[in-house]
C-alpha cells in the first residue's frame, strides 16, 4: 500500500497525486497557547496557487481531509463564553499564486 501523506517537519506532504477512491484524514495536536501557531497553508506545488489561513486565537487542533480534488483543513479553536458575554474571533484568508505571497518566506 502506498503512503498517501507524510509529515516532514512542519509540513504534511502528499508524495503522489491522490487518485480514484484515495481518501486521507488526519488529526493534529500540540500547538502553542498563542495565535502564533495558527498559520495553515494549502498549496498546489504544480500550479503555485495557494491559500494561507490565520486566526487571532490559538489553534486547539487541526483535522485535515483530502481526496483527489480537495484538500480541506478543519481547524478548531477553544471557545469559552461566560454567560451574557460575547466572544469574537477573526479568520484571515490570503489567496496567492507563487511569487505573490508575503507568507512565502516563512
Steps between C-alpha positions, in 0.01 A plus 500: 500500500637840402531774758235768432657771718800552725614757754827676413590740778212748517355388166250235400598389151315285248787315328281398207178621347189359668302289252169317479367420846814617686385682814718648774395622844735592782478690829780712637552640851777657704473862394610793718280703732516814283375578151860484370457131404180572308627514144361241263626494142353289223699523179494319171873472423430427134296817438641722776150599612427496871328642803630592845249497787578680826293579808530733797438205738720200584456188290362225727523214248489445126325239292592466134296316240610446140388325183628537144338843444476647853728571795284623788662611826260495795651729766351525850535767766390482862196713574408583859225758532384622841125541538369822340839576339623505141791313348647606167775366281637587160614275218712640216525323164783608269478352151810514281690363208871426527698824526211707643485400867676670790460162676732323252811588701374323813 
